[in-house]
Amino acid sequence: MWIYRSQKSKNPDNLHQVWRLREDYRGPLKPYSQQFSYAGSIVICPEKFKTSFCAHLPPVLRRRAIDALLQGLCFHYDPLANRVQCSITTLAIECGLATESGAGKLSITRATRALTFLSELGLITYQTEYDPLIGCYIPTDITFTSALFAALDVSEEAVAAARRSRVEWENRQRKKQGLDTLGMDELIAKAWRFVRERFRSYQTELKSRGIKRARARRDANRERQDIVTLVKRQLTREISEGRFSASREAVKREVERRVKERMILSRNRNYSRLATASP
């Protein structure tokens, strides 16, 4: 598990299991923040830190956050696009770096601080971009630099071989679908476009889920009859606005469906973004 822990873990690292580009594995692998290459990365970059901080390691909790986050970055890394194909929110939740307040607000500050620190060391590039069309930030562009590969003892030949292997796999999949093969540059551009296009189409679905979670939280203390009344009122408004038009029987079925959905969500206590969904 790539879990961030405030206390020291007996098995703090499984990087050798998720980092597939590593050429060989010789003996126990220490967490990256405990390796000599990590300490060297801090010492050799005084131009990025104008204080004496560069001569010391970061706080223990920051180092543990980096250890947990780095494993998630490596797991979701796409060697073809040289990009981490995962959002920061998902990474923070998977790595145990996300927290949620009593009001349901999610915080990923631990993850963003660790990413900023790795970026300042020159190990990754970390860029955010706001999309005014959908009114939110699109998935952050996180790429690996040659310094990170060198720190992880991954050769340039291994990275190039992984990229070629990915190109071959992508073209095999395209042949199965009856499509023409593409060159490496075209596949890289396609991989970068996919992130933004998929995010925009998925954002509407995520917004709908968020609305349902917030509504389930409010419905937790309501009786069934109260929920039925609210659903009928909502459906009446949609019919008057022309957003729902069907027969009387269809309206009854829609009321039953919405009431059942709201009862399950509110009684199942499944309205937290960090909680595991119950079967």
C-alpha angles and dihedrals in degrees: 000000000000092000125156110224129192088206125056113270125220089224103030099167143041097164092132089064098053102032099083098174095067107116098213141352121226116184130315114346116222121217109274094244089059095050124102092238090061093052089047091053089059097044096049096053105067091141089068094050115046093190135067088265091098090069092061134059118250120260117293095250091051090052092050090049089053091049092052095043096046092059091053091048091052093047094053095039116125109207092197096060094026086230138119103244097208136082122249091241092057091045092050092051094046093047095046093246097118125092131191127209125222089260091057098255113147121221124196097171093125091058096044092049091051091048092049090051093050089048092052089052089055094241096118139010114238119188130165125201130193118217111207092193094067096024099236143074118284119226110298118253107239117176132172123241128213088254091064093049089050091048091051091047093244113146124224089240091059091050092049091048091051090050092051090047090052091051090052092049093049092051091048089055091049091051090053088054092049094250130135120260119255134211124249095261092051092048091049091052090047091052092052093047092049093063095057096039093048091046094053093050092045095047093077091054092048091051090052091051091049091052090050092050092051091047092049090053090055092044093053093094098035126103121238093252090054090053091048090053092050092048093050091049091050093047092048089054091050092050092050090050092049095244093118124036122167144118125291092259091051090052091052091050091048091051091051092047095050094045091050092049093049092046092052094047095045097044095041091060087225098139099104121099090215099046121094113244114253118236 
